[in-house]
């Protein structure tokens, strides 16, 4: 399989049905393309009721319809963007999906959940095949399930019956070594929300130093499985202190700090860009409905539209 380098963005997260099919979403996708991005991870989710439920269901009030997905993929391809289709399962009780799972002795529940998960995933694998998507994500941060090696191998085998392109699994930062079955996917993915700042307002150089042990660890993972490493999610908010906790979305009271976000972006790009075993980035994230550009100065979210971090990405994506 031909190796690739992904200059990408996550697009479409936390939207409800219909939101991909708006003029604002189309305009947003065009602006995403202007950053030099060549890929999107089209990321959407459905639910199970609690973290210990065994049934994954289609929420007719929320979940993206196939019509929505077809529309978004077709618009992206018209712009020359490659698409990684990324269906995700969330728990309606708001417990992080990494906790989804059961005690080891509850074998009947494990088998019921994996059967429901395979049904969920196979539907979108078939859709990804029909739409000629360029990559397919088989899971995102499902940490408590990852020790079920034979079950995940069955998931992968069934997905490959429906989708014949490259597949990737999205592990969580710090948990990558817990996935023993990475040899069965084509690309090793991770949500690389590594806290590389020692304090708020940290410099690029300190962040680069703190990326070094992460790079060494991921290189060993690559050497073990001989698969490229992709940051399927990476980024931090433009708020002071967020490079110390890049995953954070809750501390909305933190003051805006575009420099800290830009430094985080600059540091990871400089450290990983030229590594031959590294497969690229899907930054988190680019919204379907962007704020007015003049509002970028007061926005403390993950979006980089109109911010200093966007200039950093443009420089690498368009000039490197």
C-alpha positions, 0 to 999 in steps of 0.5 A, a space after each residue: 500500500 502506498 504510503 501517504 503524508 496527511 496534511 489534514 483537518 478534522 471537519 464536522 465534529 459535534 454537528 447534528 443532522 443537516 448541518 453539513 448541508 448548509 451554505 455556511 458549511 460549504 463556505 467553511 470547507 472552502 476556507 479549510 482548503 485554503 489553509 493548504 489542507 489536502 485531507 479532512 477527517 469527516 468525524 461524526 458520532 452516534 450514541 449508546 445510552 450509558 458507558 456500560 450499555 450493549 446497544 449502539 443506536 441511530 439517534 434520529 434527532 442528532 446522528 448524521 444521515 447518510 445523505 449528510 455524509 454523502 453531501 459532505 464527501 462529495 463537496 470535499 472531493 469537488 475541492 480536491 480534498 481526500 476524505 478519512 471517514 471517522 464514525 465515533 460512538 459516544 455515551 449519552 451519559 457523558 462518560 468519555 468513550 474510553 470508559 466503554 466496557 465491562 468486567 472481563 467476566 461479563 462475556 455475554 455483554 462483551 459479545 453483545 457490544 462488539 456485535 452492535 459495534 460491528 453492525 454500526 461500523 460495517 454500515 459506514 465502511 460500506 458507505 466509505 467504499 461506495 463514496 471512494 473515501 481515502 481512509 476509514 477509522 475503525 475506532 476512536 479512543 476505545 481504551 477499555 475495549 482495546 485488550 479484547 484482541 480477538 474481538 478487534 481482529 474480527 471487527 477489522 476482518 469484517 470492515 475489510 469485507 466492506 471497505 478496501 482502502 486503508 484503515 486506521 485506529 485512533 488510540 489515545 495519547 499515552 495509551 498507544 502501547 496498549 493496542 496489541 493488534 496494530 499489525 492488523 491496521 494500515 496506519 497507527 493513529 493517536 489523539 496526540 494531546 500531549 501536555 508539552 508545556 510546563 507552564 502557561 505561556 511556554 516557549 516553542 523551544 521548551 515545547 520542542 524539548 518536551 516532544 522529544 520523549 514522545 517522539 522516541 516512544 512513537 518511533 519504537 511503536 512504529 518499529 514494532 509494527 512497521 506502520 506509519 504513525 498519524 496524529 488523527 487528533 491533535 491541537 489545543 485551544 487558544 487559551 492561556 495554559 491549554 498547552 499544559 492540557 491540550 485536550 481541555 474544552 471545559 475551562 472556558 474562563 481561561 483568557 485568550 492566548 493565541 501565542 500559546 496555541 500557535 507555539 503548540 502547533 509550531 513545536 509539533 510541526 517542527 519536531 515531526 514534519 520530516 520524520 520518514 515514519 510519521 504519516 501526518 496530522 488531522 488537526 482538531 478541529 475546523 467547524 462547519 460554521 465559522 465565527 466571523 474572522 474579526 471574532 478570532 481575537 476573542 475566540 478561545 476554542 480549538 478552531 484556528 480560523 483567522 488565528 496565529 496558529 492558522 498562519 503556522 499551518 499554512 506555512 507548513 502545508 503550503 511551503 514545506 
